[in-house]
Amino acid sequence: SKAAADTVAPRGGARMSAVPKKKLTVDEYLAIERAAEFKSEFYDGVMYPLQGPGGPQGMAGAKFDHNLVKENLSVELANRLRGGPGRTPSSHMRVRIDATGLHTYPDLVVFCGAPEFADEKRDTLMNPVVIVEVLSPSTEKYDRGAKFRQYQRIPTLQEIVLVAQDEPLVERFVRQADESWALTAVTSLEGVFAFHSIPVTLPLTAIYDGVTFPTE
């Protein structure tokens, strides 16, 4: 079935060891999430911690370079979008995929025009135009697989950008008229990356400023 094909695992790639006897409703998840210290994804009635003690992407184990690349992108995007057609909220902005019910937190989101929210709390965005994920060893399979397929089902989404943290590599997937996704990759630190849906061009030296790549 389609639901089975789009089954989502936590960012660490493995499902929780025990499924709760009673699945949560979306409203129950949001009530817990809004009061929680750590963020969790939500899919099919189950919450999946993203950080904090015991979570698949715990704060103590967060990669310095991952956070640095994410911060570089956040600053550069915010500066270049100021006064333009797009806006990028913080990485704490939750996104809901209506077609599947997944609630998740992309590393970076861009929307254009007026933001559309799931409810009056204005903390769950429904109409992203660009989503950016910074890859890491624990999340790459998920970000390229099940989560990527979920993102493709957001009607407003025009562009998914995957950014490596351990090598100069930025991949841009752009939605085509036939609903396929065209890939463009920039693989050199001397290269320049151009977003398709927003008027922003970034040299990879700005994206990877301060990052030390591992040696062979």
C-alpha positions in Angstrom: 0.0 0.0 0.0 1.0 3.6 -0.3 1.0 4.0 3.4 3.4 1.1 3.8 5.6 2.4 1.1 5.9 5.8 2.8 6.6 4.4 6.3 8.8 6.9 8.2 11.5 5.9 10.7 13.2 8.4 13.0 16.2 10.4 11.8 18.4 7.7 13.2 16.9 5.2 10.7 15.3 2.7 13.1 11.9 2.6 14.6 11.3 2.9 18.3 11.7 -0.3 20.2 8.1 -0.4 21.4 5.0 1.1 19.7 2.6 2.7 22.3 -0.6 0.7 22.9 -2.6 3.8 22.1 -1.7 5.9 19.1 -1.7 9.7 19.6 -4.0 12.0 17.7 -2.4 15.0 16.0 -3.9 17.3 18.7 -2.4 15.1 21.5 1.0 15.2 19.8 0.9 19.0 19.4 -0.1 19.5 23.0 2.8 17.4 24.2 5.2 18.9 21.6 4.5 22.5 22.5 5.2 21.8 26.1 8.3 19.6 25.6 11.9 20.5 26.1 13.0 18.5 23.0 11.6 18.3 19.5 9.9 15.2 18.1 8.7 14.1 14.7 5.2 12.7 14.5 3.9 10.0 12.1 1.0 7.6 12.3 0.3 8.3 15.9 3.8 7.9 17.2 6.3 10.5 18.3 10.0 10.1 17.4 12.5 12.2 19.5 15.0 14.2 17.4 17.3 15.3 20.2 17.9 15.1 23.9 18.8 12.2 26.1 18.2 8.9 24.3 17.1 10.5 21.1 18.6 9.4 17.8 20.2 12.8 17.3 21.1 13.7 20.9 22.5 17.1 21.6 25.7 15.7 23.1 26.4 13.8 19.8 25.5 16.6 17.5 28.2 17.2 14.9 30.0 20.5 15.1 30.4 20.7 11.3 26.7 19.9 10.8 25.7 22.7 13.0 28.2 25.1 11.4 27.0 24.3 7.8 23.4 24.8 9.0 24.2 28.1 10.7 26.1 29.3 7.6 23.2 28.6 5.4 20.7 30.1 7.8 22.6 33.4 8.0 23.4 33.6 4.3 19.8 32.9 3.3 18.3 35.3 5.8 20.6 38.1 4.6 20.0 37.5 0.9 16.2 37.1 1.2 15.7 40.3 3.2 13.3 42.5 1.3 12.7 39.9 -1.3 9.9 37.4 -2.1 11.0 34.7 0.3 11.4 34.3 4.0 13.3 31.7 6.1 12.0 31.0 9.6 14.2 29.3 12.3 14.9 25.6 12.2 12.3 25.3 15.0 9.6 25.7 12.4 7.6 22.6 12.2 6.3 21.5 8.8 3.2 19.3 8.3 2.8 17.1 5.2 -1.0 16.9 4.7 -0.9 13.9 2.4 0.8 11.7 4.9 0.4 13.3 8.3 4.1 13.6 8.9 5.1 16.5 11.2 8.8 17.2 11.0 11.5 19.9 11.4 13.6 20.5 8.3 17.0 22.1 8.8 15.9 25.1 6.8 12.6 26.1 5.2 11.8 28.9 2.8 8.3 30.1 2.0 7.2 32.8 -0.4 4.2 35.2 0.0 2.0 34.7 3.0 2.8 31.7 5.3 0.0 29.2 5.7 -0.2 27.5 9.1 -2.0 24.4 10.4 -3.8 26.3 13.2 -3.9 29.6 15.1 -0.7 28.8 17.0 1.2 29.6 13.8 4.0 27.1 14.6 3.3 24.5 11.9 4.0 25.6 8.3 2.0 24.1 5.5 3.4 25.9 2.4 7.1 25.6 2.1 8.7 26.4 -1.3 12.2 25.3 -0.5 13.4 22.7 2.1 17.1 22.3 2.9 18.5 19.3 4.8 22.1 19.1 6.0 23.1 15.4 5.8 24.9 13.5 8.5 25.8 9.8 8.8 22.9 9.1 11.1 20.2 10.8 9.0 21.4 10.6 5.4 19.5 7.4 4.6 16.3 8.8 6.0 16.8 12.3 4.4 17.4 10.7 1.0 14.8 8.0 1.3 11.5 8.0 3.2 11.6 11.6 4.2 12.5 12.7 0.7 9.5 10.9 -0.7 7.3 12.5 1.9 8.6 16.0 1.0 7.7 15.4 -2.6 4.1 15.2 -1.7 3.9 18.8 -0.4 2.0 20.6 -3.2 3.8 24.0 -2.8 7.3 22.6 -2.6 9.4 23.3 -5.6 12.9 22.5 -4.5 14.7 20.1 -2.1 18.3 20.8 -1.3 20.6 18.3 0.3 23.9 19.5 1.7 26.8 17.2 2.7 28.7 18.1 5.9 31.8 16.0 5.3 32.6 17.1 1.7 31.8 20.0 -0.6 28.6 18.7 -2.1 25.2 20.5 -2.6 22.4 18.7 -4.5 19.4 20.5 -5.8 16.2 18.6 -6.7 13.7 20.8 -8.6 10.1 19.7 -9.3 9.3 19.4 -13.0 5.9 19.8 -14.8 5.5 16.0 -15.0 6.2 15.8 -11.2 9.6 14.3 -11.7 12.5 15.9 -9.8 15.6 17.2 -11.8 19.0 16.9 -10.0 21.8 19.5 -10.2 24.9 19.0 -8.1 27.8 21.3 -7.2 30.8 19.3 -6.1 33.7 21.7 -5.8 34.5 24.2 -3.0 35.3 26.7 -5.7 31.8 26.2 -7.1 28.7 28.4 -6.7 25.2 27.1 -5.8 22.1 28.7 -7.2 18.6 28.1 -5.8 16.0 27.6 -8.5 12.9 29.0 -6.7 14.4 32.0 -5.0 16.9 34.6 -6.2 19.8 33.4 -4.1 23.2 32.3 -5.2 25.8 31.1 -2.7 29.5 30.3 -3.1 30.3 27.0 -1.5 33.1 28.7 0.5 30.3 30.6 2.3 28.3 27.5 3.0 31.3 25.6 4.3 33.0 28.6 6.1 34.9 27.2 9.1 34.3 23.5 8.2 37.2 21.1 8.3 36.7 18.2 5.9 37.9 14.7 7.0 41.0 13.3 5.3 41.1 10.0 3.6 
